Amino acid sequence: MTCDKEKTRGIRPGDIAVVVGTGRSGVAAARLLHAKGARVRVLERDAANVPATFAEWAADAGVEIVCGAHDAAHFADAAVVVPSPGVAVATLRPYLPATGGPEVMAEMELAWRELSGEPVIAVTGTSGKTTTVSLCAHMLRTQGLSVFLGGNIGTPLCEYVLEGKRADVLVIEISSFQLQTCSTFRPRVAMLLNITANHLDYHADMQEYIDAKFRLFRCQDEDDLAVFGEGLAPLVDRYGVKARRVTFRATDRFAESRLFGAHNRANAEAAWTAAREFGVTLENALQAVATFAPMPHRLEQVAERGGVLYVNDSKCTTVSALRVALEAFDRPVLLLAGGKFKGGDLEGLIPLVRERVRAVMLFGASREVFEAAWRDVVPMTWDATLEEAVRRAASAARQGEVVLMAPATASFDLFRNYGHRGDVFRAAVESLA
């Protein structure tokens, strides 16, 4: 695992730069490339995805937008290609020269090469990333430091560079998609929370997914800090991490919190491990956790009615995330699940389902997957829509129970994204008589 230190070339005026995708990171990358003097071409398969404001800016700036299927000619003579996080690099390879082609880099890598030396805390993992970076930023701010919080959590790092501001610390959430095309990115503190099967519809296999996660540490040296969740030591040794190594686990240190579950106590420990590298005191860390509001769609308490708690965990898109969600409650669960199944061992959850779940209310797609795994384990019903499933759960729920939407699936059968799914759940709960 070596760093591509020779890849330090910045964008030069006149370079041809191709950006693939017009999501927020693609738009930010195009703007930064243009600001650096590159000749920018933006590719977008679906013209309906191009934001109107960006199209207007591109027309004024002389930035070309090409919609429709990709073609090798679109990448001709490019010095750099910046794919959006959701664009698998493998899908672009057929259009690029076999040798001597453009450098393919993530928007994160593009922005990194334009920073002015600000220290970075970067967090990756299968689950818990957003909560952990948000906790970390809150701890740093409670200490009085100025913080940029961004990356995969919402604000692209290129936007920070374009604004021209300086923060004391940059706190970055980074995904395996982005890491695959980061070559010189070197955070002062790099953190891997956990690894379980995920995104195997994007990555070739589990090994490629793990390789991508460990790219976060490849440019660190002995002056940097590498933070790992419990159970990752064998992988850490295999990848030859050079930075100082620290392992975190859940404790009762941050017991005063509005967050559910042992996994969130572990997330708080992870955030504290990073934040104390920048002088955050334990007193301020404790205050930050105690005042931290839970993130939307992540074990979010929506309502409590008639002694029944309604919890929105729409961000639960994997089987491993479902395990974490079920372990967070010590009251009987009525589980709402279903959607576009991404794989995972549902049968491995049978002991936990027997222990914690009184009934399962399925909705949307993948009914056959869940029923095959749990039909003889727990009472199960199915409804075509989430709203119907919520009403069914509400009518069956008893005082002291929790109606938990933790779908263990992607949302794209019925919804635009997991946020949309969570909003529909919240509205369905609010509409209950």
FIMIKE-54707 format. One line per 8 residues: number of its first residue (from 1); for each residue x, y, z of C-alpha. Coordinates in steps of 0.2 Angstrom, whole numbers, plus 5000, padded with zeros to 4 digits. Each point is the difference from the previous one (the first is absolute). Layout:
// FIMIKE-54707
NUM = X Y Z; ...
***
This chain:
// FIMIKE-54707
1 = 5000 5000 5000; 5010 5015 4993; 4996 5018 4997; 5000 5007 4982; 5011 5014 5006; 5005 5004 4982; 4982 5004 4996; 5002 5018 5006
9 = 4996 5009 4984; 4987 5014 5002; 4988 5006 4987; 5009 5011 4987; 4991 5013 4989; 4995 4993 4984; 4998 4982 5006; 4985 4990 4994
17 = 4991 4994 5015; 4984 4989 4999; 4988 4999 5015; 4987 4985 5000; 4984 5004 5008; 4991 5016 5005; 4996 4996 5018; 5007 5012 5013
25 = 5018 4994 5000; 5000 5000 4981; 4994 5018 4999; 5013 5005 5014; 5014 4991 4990; 4995 5008 4984; 5000 5017 5008; 5017 4998 5008
33 = 5008 4993 4984; 4994 5015 4991; 5006 5012 5013; 5017 4991 4997; 5000 5004 4982; 4996 4983 4993; 4989 4997 4985; 4985 4991 5008
41 = 4988 4987 4992; 4986 4993 5011; 4992 4984 4996; 4983 4995 5006; 4990 4986 4993; 4983 5007 5005; 4997 5018 4995; 4986 5001 5013
49 = 5014 4999 5013; 5009 5016 4995; 4995 5014 5013; 4993 5015 4991; 5012 5012 5009; 5015 4990 4996; 4995 4999 4981; 4998 5019 5000
57 = 5017 5002 5009; 5008 4988 4988; 4994 5009 4985; 5007 5017 5006; 5016 4991 5005; 5003 4991 4984; 4999 4983 5008; 4993 4987 4989
65 = 4986 4988 5006; 4998 4984 4990; 4984 4990 5004; 4997 4982 4994; 5010 4984 4999; 5019 5001 5002; 5012 4999 4986; 5019 4999 4999
73 = 5000 5016 4991; 4994 5009 5015; 5016 4995 5010; 5012 5004 4985; 5016 5009 5006; 4993 5002 5017; 5014 5003 5014; 4988 4996 5014
81 = 4983 4991 5002; 4990 5003 5016; 4985 4988 5002; 4986 5003 5012; 5000 4988 5015; 4986 4990 4993; 5009 4997 4984; 5010 4983 5001
89 = 5017 5003 4992; 4999 4983 4991; 4986 5007 4990; 5011 5014 4993; 5015 4989 4995; 4993 4994 4983; 5000 5019 4995; 5018 5003 5006
97 = 5017 4996 4991; 5007 4984 5006; 5017 5009 5004; 5005 5018 5002; 4982 5006 5003; 4994 5013 5012; 5002 4999 5019; 4983 4995 5007
105 = 4998 5009 5017; 4986 5002 5013; 4993 5018 5003; 5008 4998 5017; 5017 4997 4993; 4998 5015 4988; 4996 5011 5015; 5013 4993 5011
113 = 5014 5005 4988; 4994 5018 5001; 4999 5001 5019; 5012 5012 5010; 5006 4987 5013; 4984 5000 5011; 5000 4984 5011; 4987 4987 4995
121 = 4991 4987 5010; 4992 4987 4988; 4988 4987 5005; 4994 4984 4990; 4992 4984 5004; 4984 4990 4995; 4989 5009 5013; 5001 5014 5012
129 = 5010 5012 4990; 4988 5015 5000; 4996 4999 5018; 5019 4999 5005; 5006 5014 4989; 4985 5011 5006; 5005 4996 5018; 5018 5003 4997
137 = 4996 5017 4992; 4989 5004 5015; 5013 4996 5012; 5013 5011 4991; 4988 5015 4999; 4996 4998 5019; 5019 5002 5002; 4999 5016 4991
145 = 5008 4994 4983; 4994 5005 4983; 4994 4984 4990; 4996 4996 4983; 4988 4984 5000; 4998 4993 4983; 5004 4986 4987; 4988 4986 4998
153 = 4989 5008 5013; 4994 5013 4988; 5012 5015 4997; 5013 4995 4987; 5018 5005 5005; 5002 5009 4983; 4986 5013 5007; 5012 5003 5015
161 = 5014 5004 4988; 4990 5011 4989; 4994 5010 5015; 5018 5005 5004; 4997 4998 5019; 5012 4992 5013; 4994 4989 5014; 5010 4993 5015
169 = 4995 4982 4995; 4991 4992 4986; 4989 4985 5005; 4997 4989 4985; 4988 4986 4997; 5007 4989 4986; 4993 4985 4991; 5007 4985 4992
177 = 4995 5007 4983; 5010 5016 5003; 5015 4991 5007; 5002 4989 4985; 5006 5015 4990; 5010 5009 5014; 5018 4998 4997; 5009 5014 5011
185 = 4987 5004 5013; 5008 5000 5017; 4989 5004 5016; 5009 5004 5016; 4987 4988 5008; 4993 4986 4990; 4986 4989 5007; 4992 4984 4995
193 = 4985 4996 5011; 4995 4983 4993; 4999 4989 4985; 4985 4989 4995; 4994 4995 4983; 4993 5015 4991; 5000 5007 4983; 5003 4984 4991
201 = 4989 5006 4986; 5014 5013 4997; 5016 4991 5005; 5006 4985 4991; 5000 4990 5016; 5003 5002 5019; 5019 5000 4998; 4999 5016 4988
209 = 4988 5008 5013; 5013 4997 5014; 5014 5006 4989; 4991 5016 4997; 4997 5003 5019; 5019 4997 5004; 5005 5013 4987; 4996 5013 5013
217 = 5016 4995 5009; 5012 4998 4986; 5008 5017 5000; 5001 5002 5019; 5017 4998 5009; 5006 4999 5018; 4995 5018 5004; 4981 4996 4996
225 = 4987 4991 5010; 4990 4985 4994; 4984 4996 5010; 4991 4983 4998; 4985 4992 5007; 5002 4983 5010; 5003 4985 4990; 5009 5008 4986
233 = 5018 4996 5006; 5003 4985 4988; 4996 5011 4985; 5011 5014 5007; 5015 4989 5001; 4997 4993 4983; 4999 5017 4992; 5016 5007 5009
241 = 4993 5016 5007; 5015 5011 5004; 4991 5013 5011; 4998 4999 5019; 4986 4988 5003; 4986 5002 5013; 4984 4989 5002; 4984 5006 5007
249 = 4985 4991 5008; 4984 5004 5008; 5001 5005 5019; 4988 5009 5012; 5011 5016 4999; 4987 5009 4989; 4984 4993 5008; 4992 5017 5001
257 = 4993 5000 4982; 4985 5001 4990; 5007 4986 4988; 4993 4982 5001; 5011 4985 5002; 5018 4994 5003; 5005 5003 4982; 4997 5019 5004
265 = 5010 4999 5016; 5014 4993 4989; 4998 5014 4987; 5002 5013 5014; 5016 4991 5006; 5006 5000 4982; 4996 5019 4998; 5009 5004 5017
273 = 5016 4990 4994; 5001 5011 4985; 4995 5017 5008; 5012 4998 5015; 5015 5001 4987; 4995 5018 4998; 4999 5004 5018; 4982 4997 5004
281 = 4998 4997 5019; 4989 4986 5007; 4989 5013 5008; 4996 5008 4983; 4998 4983 4992; 4987 4994 5013; 4991 5017 4998; 5000 4997 4981
289 = 4993 4983 5001; 4987 5005 5013; 4993 5014 4988; 5002 4991 4984; 4983 4997 4990; 4998 4984 4992; 5003 5000 4981; 4984 4998 4989
297 = 4996 4983 4994; 5012 4992 5012; 4991 4992 5015; 4990 5016 5000; 4986 5001 5013; 4985 5006 4990; 4986 4999 5013; 4994 4991 5016
305 = 4981 4996 5000; 4991 4990 5012; 5016 4994 5007; 5006 4994 4983; 5016 5007 4993; 5002 5003 4982; 5018 5000 4993; 5006 5005 4983
313 = 5016 4990 4995; 4998 5002 4981; 5019 5002 4998; 5000 4981 5005; 5003 4994 4982; 5010 4984 5005; 4997 4984 5010; 5015 5005 5011
321 = 4992 5017 5004; 4984 4990 5004; 5009 4990 5013; 5006 5016 5008; 4983 5008 5000; 4992 4985 5009; 5014 4999 5013; 4996 5019 5004
329 = 4983 4995 5008; 4996 4991 5016; 4981 5000 4997; 4990 4989 4987; 5002 5006 4982; 4987 5000 4986; 5012 5001 4986; 4996 5009 4983
337 = 5012 4993 4986; 5001 4998 4982; 5006 5008 4984; 5014 4997 4987; 5010 4986 5009; 5019 5002 4998; 5005 4984 5007; 5005 4994 5017
345 = 4997 4986 5013; 4982 5001 5006; 5000 4983 5007; 5015 5005 5011; 4988 5012 5008; 4988 4987 5005; 5005 4998 5019; 4999 5019 5001
353 = 4983 5001 4991; 4993 4987 5012; 5006 5009 5015; 4995 5018 4996; 4987 5000 4986; 4982 4996 5004; 4994 5002 4982; 5006 5006 4983
361 = 4991 5011 4988; 5007 4999 4983; 4997 5013 4986; 5005 5003 4982; 5013 4989 4992; 5010 4984 5006; 4985 4992 5009; 5006 4983 4994
369 = 5017 5003 5007; 4994 5004 5017; 4987 4987 5001; 5012 4986 4994; 5011 5004 5014; 4988 5004 5015; 4983 4992 4995; 5002 4987 5014
377 = 5008 5012 5012; 4988 5014 5003; 4983 5005 4995; 5001 5010 4983; 4988 5010 4990; 5003 5010 4983; 4992 5016 4993; 5004 5008 4984
385 = 5004 5017 5007; 5009 5007 5016; 4984 5010 5005; 4990 4984 5001; 5013 4991 5010; 5001 5014 5012; 4981 4999 5003; 5001 4982 5002
393 = 5014 5001 5013; 4992 5014 5009; 4984 4989 5002; 5010 4986 5007; 5012 5009 5011; 4998 4999 5019; 5006 5012 5014; 5018 4998 5003
401 = 5005 4994 4982; 5009 5009 4986; 4995 5001 4982; 5016 5000 4991; 5003 5004 4982; 5017 4992 4996; 4998 4994 4982; 5017 4991 4998
409 = 4998 5005 4982; 5003 5014 4987; 4985 5011 4997; 4999 5001 4982; 4985 4988 4998; 4987 5013 5006; 5011 5016 5004; 5012 5012 4993
417 = 5013 4996 5014; 5000 4995 5019; 4996 5018 5005; 4984 5000 4990; 4996 4983 5008; 5003 5007 5017; 4989 5015 4996; 4986 4989 4995
425 = 5001 4990 5016; 5000 5016 5010; 4984 5006 4991; 4992 4983 5002; 5003 5001 5019; 4993 5018 5001; 4985 4995 4991; 4995 4986 5012
433 = 4983 5003 5009
***
